[in-house]
């Protein structure tokens, strides 16, 4: 069921956007990689770039006119809403381009030693633009293909701006240029750990959820144990598994030869899999429990075996609930994998902690950004899969 958007939300978001850029720095300039930077407000950035407030006033007046038309006469509402959507994308693109120009000028003044990084004003402005775009899409009652197309267009614009080289002078991209090989090696290792964790969790979690559905008296006990695992801090669980695997490696010398030892990939994957079991097992259990009894009885009356009923009737009907658990499990794993770098597993967490320990915040951002993008992609993927599986689920229920 679609919830109607609040008519006051969009004007408030646009006003908040204007206030943020008037009060918070757009760009931060520092003399070198380690020292803190000095913030630059939008008005200072425009003056530095040789532009005036009149340009911004004209741009925001255009937004105001589009907003009035979108909230006014019915004949102008949809075209004005689409125009405002394009305006929002262009606003973010223009801010990023302005920051790239200023960063390049800062590099020239400091002879390549300085660092210019995006500051809180730009990040909050981007967040408010994202919220405003969602409000507009809800107002337009946009279908999923249109919504997906809008966000793919935004991603394409960002990639085009990055490929143009206009943002290369920003500090985070300078860190990428200096650590390009390390970055891609860390990203591959991060994905490798995630792949092993997801594979192991699926191998253990799905059969466990099915078994608990078949044996309900065991469900409360198993869920209690899995819930207790969730309460253990990740660092503590990594430490416990390091000690256990180191002891096993000493007792069975073949295990270290197979890569199963106290540090590295093995304890990381095992700990992450233990954390991931609860959402997957619970969603599988709840999904199978939500399957209508009439559907199962009909399959039984048709002569289907227990395995056939499971694969052809129960799991397809339970798919939306199982997919929601898979989404939680995957997003949780993407984030927690960063912590595994503390026990020698590598991944993007290694770059993140290196940046933290050396006070190089741009290196931290370089490591965090792909994690956020991976989580966002996982959310989009499973939302699309759930939307695809829901019609079949609904049509079954209505029979």
C-alpha positions as CSV (number, residue, x, y, z in Angstrom):
1,X,0.0,0.0,0.0
2,X,1.4,3.4,-1.0
3,X,1.5,6.1,1.6
4,X,0.7,9.6,0.4
5,X,3.5,12.1,0.7
6,X,3.1,15.1,3.0
7,X,2.4,18.3,1.0
8,X,4.6,20.3,3.4
9,X,7.6,17.9,3.3
10,X,9.1,19.0,0.0
11,X,9.1,22.8,0.6
12,X,10.6,22.2,4.1
13,X,13.3,20.0,2.6
14,X,14.2,22.6,0.0
15,X,14.3,25.4,2.7
16,X,16.5,23.2,4.8
17,X,18.8,22.6,1.9
18,X,19.2,26.4,1.3
19,X,19.8,26.9,5.1
20,X,22.4,24.2,5.3
21,X,24.5,25.6,2.4
22,X,24.3,29.1,4.0
23,X,25.5,27.9,7.4
24,X,27.8,24.9,6.9
25,X,31.0,24.6,4.9
26,X,30.9,23.2,1.4
27,X,34.6,22.5,1.1
28,X,37.5,22.0,3.5
29,X,41.0,23.1,2.5
30,X,44.1,21.8,4.4
31,X,47.8,22.6,3.7
32,X,48.7,18.9,3.7
33,X,47.4,15.3,4.1
34,X,47.5,15.2,7.9
35,X,46.6,18.7,9.2
36,X,42.9,19.7,9.7
37,X,41.4,21.9,7.0
38,X,39.6,25.2,7.1
39,X,35.9,25.2,6.0
40,X,34.7,27.3,3.1
41,X,31.1,28.4,2.9
42,X,29.1,28.5,-0.3
43,X,29.4,32.3,-0.6
44,X,33.1,32.1,-0.2
45,X,33.3,29.3,-2.8
46,X,31.3,31.3,-5.3
47,X,33.5,34.4,-4.7
48,X,36.6,32.3,-5.2
49,X,35.2,30.8,-8.4
50,X,34.3,34.3,-9.7
51,X,30.6,33.8,-9.5
52,X,28.1,35.8,-7.5
53,X,25.1,35.2,-5.3
54,X,22.9,36.3,-8.2
55,X,23.5,33.0,-9.9
56,X,22.5,30.9,-6.9
57,X,19.5,33.2,-6.3
58,X,18.3,32.6,-9.9
59,X,18.8,28.9,-9.6
60,X,16.8,28.8,-6.4
61,X,14.1,31.0,-7.8
62,X,13.7,28.5,-10.6
63,X,13.3,25.8,-8.0
64,X,10.6,27.9,-6.2
65,X,8.7,28.5,-9.4
66,X,8.8,24.8,-10.3
67,X,7.6,24.0,-6.7
68,X,4.7,26.4,-7.0
69,X,3.7,24.9,-10.4
70,X,4.0,21.4,-9.0
71,X,1.7,22.2,-6.1
72,X,-0.6,24.5,-8.1
73,X,-2.6,23.9,-11.3
74,X,-3.3,20.3,-12.3
75,X,-2.1,20.9,-15.9
76,X,1.4,21.9,-14.7
77,X,1.9,19.5,-11.8
78,X,3.5,16.5,-13.5
79,X,5.7,18.5,-15.9
80,X,6.9,20.8,-13.1
81,X,7.5,17.8,-10.8
82,X,9.7,16.2,-13.4
83,X,11.4,19.6,-14.0
84,X,12.1,19.9,-10.2
85,X,13.5,16.3,-10.2
86,X,16.0,17.3,-13.0
87,X,16.8,20.5,-11.1
88,X,17.7,18.5,-8.0
89,X,20.1,16.3,-10.0
90,X,21.6,19.3,-11.7
91,X,22.1,21.1,-8.3
92,X,24.1,18.3,-6.9
93,X,26.1,17.9,-10.1
94,X,26.8,21.7,-10.1
95,X,28.0,21.7,-6.4
96,X,30.3,18.8,-7.1
97,X,31.7,20.5,-10.2
98,X,32.3,23.7,-8.2
99,X,34.1,21.7,-5.5
100,X,36.3,20.1,-8.2
101,X,37.2,23.5,-9.7
102,X,38.1,24.9,-6.3
103,X,40.1,21.8,-5.3
104,X,42.2,22.1,-8.5
105,X,42.9,25.7,-7.8
106,X,44.0,24.8,-4.3
107,X,46.4,22.2,-5.6
108,X,48.0,24.9,-7.8
109,X,48.4,27.3,-4.9
110,X,49.9,24.7,-2.6
111,X,52.1,23.1,-5.4
112,X,50.4,19.7,-5.0
113,X,50.8,19.4,-1.3
114,X,47.4,20.6,-0.1
115,X,44.2,18.7,0.3
116,X,40.7,19.8,-0.4
117,X,37.8,17.6,0.8
118,X,34.1,17.7,0.6
119,X,32.6,19.0,3.8
120,X,29.5,18.7,5.9
121,X,27.4,21.2,3.9
122,X,27.7,19.3,0.7
123,X,27.0,15.9,2.3
124,X,23.9,17.2,4.1
125,X,22.8,18.9,0.9
126,X,23.1,15.6,-1.0
127,X,21.1,13.9,1.7
128,X,18.3,16.5,1.5
129,X,18.3,16.2,-2.3
130,X,17.9,12.5,-2.0
131,X,14.9,12.9,0.5
132,X,13.4,15.6,-1.8
133,X,13.7,13.3,-4.8
134,X,12.0,10.5,-2.9
135,X,9.1,12.9,-2.0
136,X,8.7,13.9,-5.7
137,X,8.7,10.2,-6.9
138,X,6.0,9.5,-4.3
139,X,4.0,12.5,-5.4
140,X,4.3,11.3,-9.0
141,X,3.2,7.7,-8.0
142,X,6.2,6.6,-9.9
143,X,6.4,2.9,-10.8
144,X,9.5,0.9,-9.9
145,X,11.0,1.1,-13.4
146,X,10.8,4.9,-13.4
147,X,12.3,5.0,-9.9
148,X,15.1,2.7,-10.9
149,X,15.7,4.7,-14.0
150,X,16.0,7.9,-12.0
151,X,18.6,6.5,-9.7
152,X,20.5,4.8,-12.5
153,X,20.6,8.2,-14.2
154,X,22.0,9.8,-11.0
155,X,24.7,7.0,-10.7
156,X,25.6,7.5,-14.4
157,X,26.0,11.3,-13.8
158,X,28.3,10.7,-10.9
159,X,30.3,8.2,-12.9
160,X,30.6,10.6,-15.8
161,X,31.8,13.3,-13.5
162,X,34.4,11.0,-12.0
163,X,35.5,9.8,-15.4
164,X,35.9,13.3,-16.7
165,X,38.8,13.9,-14.2
166,X,37.1,17.1,-13.0
167,X,37.2,15.8,-9.4
168,X,40.7,14.4,-9.4
169,X,42.0,17.2,-7.2
170,X,39.7,16.3,-4.3
171,X,41.6,14.7,-1.4
172,X,39.8,11.3,-1.5
173,X,40.5,10.8,-5.2
174,X,44.1,11.8,-4.6
175,X,44.3,9.1,-1.9
176,X,42.8,6.7,-4.5
177,X,45.4,7.7,-7.1
178,X,48.2,7.1,-4.5
179,X,46.7,3.7,-3.3
180,X,45.0,2.4,-6.4
181,X,46.4,-1.1,-6.3
182,X,45.8,-1.4,-2.5
183,X,42.2,-0.2,-3.0
184,X,41.3,-2.8,-5.6
185,X,43.1,-5.5,-3.7
186,X,41.2,-4.6,-0.5
187,X,37.9,-4.5,-2.4
188,X,38.5,-7.9,-3.9
189,X,39.4,-9.4,-0.5
190,X,36.3,-7.7,1.0
191,X,34.0,-9.3,-1.7
192,X,35.9,-12.6,-1.2
193,X,35.1,-12.7,2.5
194,X,31.5,-11.7,1.9
195,X,31.2,-14.5,-0.7
196,X,32.5,-17.2,1.7
197,X,30.3,-15.9,4.5
198,X,27.2,-15.8,2.4
199,X,27.9,-19.3,1.0
200,X,28.5,-20.8,4.4
201,X,25.5,-19.1,6.0
202,X,23.2,-20.3,3.2
203,X,24.5,-23.8,3.4
204,X,23.8,-23.9,7.1
205,X,21.0,-21.5,7.6
206,X,18.4,-22.6,5.0
207,X,18.4,-26.3,6.1
208,X,18.3,-25.2,9.7
209,X,15.3,-23.0,9.1
210,X,13.5,-25.8,7.3
211,X,14.4,-28.3,10.0
212,X,13.0,-25.9,12.7
213,X,9.8,-25.6,10.8
214,X,9.5,-29.3,10.8
215,X,10.5,-29.6,14.5
216,X,8.8,-26.6,16.2
217,X,9.8,-27.6,19.8
218,X,13.4,-26.9,19.0
219,X,12.8,-23.5,17.6
220,X,12.8,-21.6,20.9
221,X,16.1,-23.2,22.0
222,X,17.9,-22.6,18.7
223,X,16.7,-19.0,18.4
224,X,17.9,-18.4,22.0
225,X,21.4,-19.5,21.1
226,X,21.5,-17.5,17.9
227,X,20.2,-14.5,19.7
228,X,22.9,-14.8,22.3
229,X,25.5,-14.9,19.5
230,X,24.2,-11.5,18.4
231,X,24.8,-10.0,21.8
232,X,28.5,-10.8,21.8
233,X,30.6,-7.9,20.5
234,X,32.3,-8.6,17.2
235,X,35.8,-8.1,18.6
236,X,35.1,-10.5,21.5
237,X,33.8,-13.2,19.1
238,X,36.8,-12.8,16.8
239,X,39.0,-13.2,19.8
240,X,37.3,-16.3,21.0
241,X,37.4,-17.9,17.6
242,X,41.1,-17.0,17.2
243,X,41.9,-18.8,20.4
244,X,39.8,-21.8,19.4
245,X,41.2,-22.1,15.9
246,X,44.8,-21.6,17.1
247,X,44.3,-24.5,19.6
248,X,42.8,-26.7,16.9
249,X,45.7,-25.8,14.6
250,X,48.2,-26.9,17.2
251,X,46.3,-30.2,17.8
252,X,45.7,-31.0,14.1
253,X,48.7,-29.7,12.1
254,X,46.9,-30.2,8.8
255,X,44.4,-27.4,9.5
256,X,47.0,-24.6,9.2
257,X,48.1,-26.1,5.9
258,X,44.5,-25.8,4.7
259,X,44.3,-22.2,5.7
260,X,42.3,-22.8,9.0
261,X,44.3,-21.0,11.7
262,X,43.9,-18.4,14.4
263,X,44.2,-15.3,12.3
264,X,43.1,-14.5,8.8
265,X,40.2,-15.7,6.7
266,X,39.0,-18.7,8.8
267,X,38.0,-16.9,12.0
268,X,36.6,-14.0,10.1
269,X,34.3,-16.1,7.9
270,X,33.2,-18.3,10.9
271,X,32.4,-15.3,13.1
272,X,30.5,-13.5,10.3
273,X,28.6,-16.6,9.5
274,X,27.5,-17.0,13.1
275,X,26.3,-13.4,13.2
276,X,24.4,-14.0,9.9
277,X,22.6,-17.1,10.9
278,X,19.8,-15.5,13.0
279,X,18.2,-13.3,10.3
280,X,18.4,-16.1,7.7
281,X,17.2,-18.9,9.9
282,X,14.4,-16.8,11.4
283,X,13.1,-15.5,8.1
284,X,13.2,-19.1,6.7
285,X,11.2,-20.4,9.7
286,X,8.7,-17.5,9.6
287,X,8.3,-17.7,5.8
288,X,7.5,-21.4,5.8
289,X,5.2,-20.8,8.8
290,X,3.3,-18.2,6.7
291,X,2.6,-20.6,3.9
292,X,-1.2,-21.3,3.8
293,X,-2.1,-24.7,5.0
294,X,-4.5,-25.2,2.2
295,X,-1.7,-24.9,-0.4
296,X,0.3,-27.6,1.4
297,X,-2.7,-29.8,1.7
298,X,-3.6,-29.4,-1.9
299,X,0.0,-30.4,-2.9
300,X,-0.2,-33.4,-0.6
301,X,-3.5,-34.4,-2.2
302,X,-1.9,-34.2,-5.6
303,X,0.6,-36.8,-4.6
304,X,3.6,-34.7,-4.1
305,X,6.4,-36.0,-1.9
306,X,7.7,-34.0,1.1
307,X,10.7,-32.8,-0.9
308,X,8.5,-31.8,-3.9
309,X,6.1,-29.8,-1.6
310,X,9.1,-28.0,-0.1
311,X,10.8,-27.0,-3.4
312,X,7.7,-26.5,-5.5
313,X,5.2,-25.1,-3.1
314,X,6.5,-24.0,0.3
315,X,9.8,-22.3,-0.6
316,X,8.3,-20.3,-3.6
317,X,5.4,-19.1,-1.3
318,X,7.8,-18.2,1.5
319,X,10.3,-16.5,-0.9
320,X,9.3,-12.8,0.0
321,X,9.9,-13.4,3.7
322,X,13.1,-15.4,3.1
323,X,14.4,-12.6,0.8
324,X,13.9,-10.0,3.5
325,X,16.1,-12.1,5.8
326,X,18.7,-12.6,3.1
327,X,18.8,-8.8,2.6
328,X,19.4,-8.2,6.3
329,X,22.0,-10.9,6.4
330,X,23.9,-9.5,3.4
331,X,23.9,-5.9,4.4
332,X,25.0,-6.9,8.0
333,X,27.8,-8.9,6.5
334,X,29.0,-6.1,4.2
335,X,29.4,-3.8,7.2
336,X,30.8,-6.3,9.7
337,X,33.4,-7.5,7.2
338,X,35.3,-4.3,7.7
339,X,35.9,-5.2,11.4
340,X,37.5,-8.5,10.3
341,X,40.6,-6.6,9.2
342,X,41.6,-6.4,12.9
343,X,42.4,-10.1,12.8
344,X,44.3,-10.1,9.6
345,X,41.5,-10.9,7.2
346,X,42.2,-7.9,5.0
347,X,39.5,-6.1,3.0
348,X,38.4,-2.5,3.0
349,X,38.6,-2.5,6.8
350,X,42.4,-2.6,6.5
351,X,42.4,0.7,4.7
352,X,39.9,2.1,7.0
353,X,41.9,1.3,10.2
354,X,45.1,2.4,8.5
355,X,43.5,5.8,7.9
356,X,42.1,6.0,11.5
357,X,45.5,5.1,13.0
358,X,47.3,7.7,10.9
359,X,44.6,10.4,11.2
360,X,44.1,10.3,7.4
361,X,40.4,10.8,7.2
362,X,40.4,10.8,3.4
363,X,41.7,7.3,3.4
364,X,39.0,6.3,5.8
365,X,36.4,7.8,3.5
366,X,38.0,6.0,0.5
367,X,37.4,2.7,2.4
368,X,33.9,3.5,3.7
369,X,32.5,4.7,0.4
370,X,32.5,1.3,-1.3
371,X,31.0,-0.3,1.7
372,X,28.1,2.1,1.6
373,X,27.7,1.6,-2.1
374,X,27.7,-2.2,-1.7
375,X,25.1,-2.0,1.0
376,X,23.0,0.3,-1.2
377,X,23.3,-2.1,-4.1
378,X,22.3,-5.0,-1.9
379,X,19.2,-3.1,-0.7
380,X,18.2,-2.2,-4.3
381,X,18.8,-5.8,-5.5
382,X,16.7,-7.5,-2.8
383,X,14.0,-4.8,-3.1
384,X,13.7,-5.6,-6.8
385,X,13.7,-9.4,-6.1
386,X,11.0,-9.0,-3.5
387,X,8.9,-6.9,-5.8
388,X,9.3,-9.6,-8.5
389,X,8.4,-12.5,-6.2
390,X,5.5,-10.7,-4.5
391,X,3.0,-10.9,-7.4
392,X,3.3,-14.7,-7.6
393,X,3.0,-14.9,-3.8
394,X,-0.1,-12.7,-3.9
395,X,-1.8,-14.5,-6.7
396,X,-1.3,-17.8,-4.9
397,X,-2.9,-16.4,-1.8
398,X,-5.9,-15.1,-3.8
399,X,-6.7,-18.5,-5.3
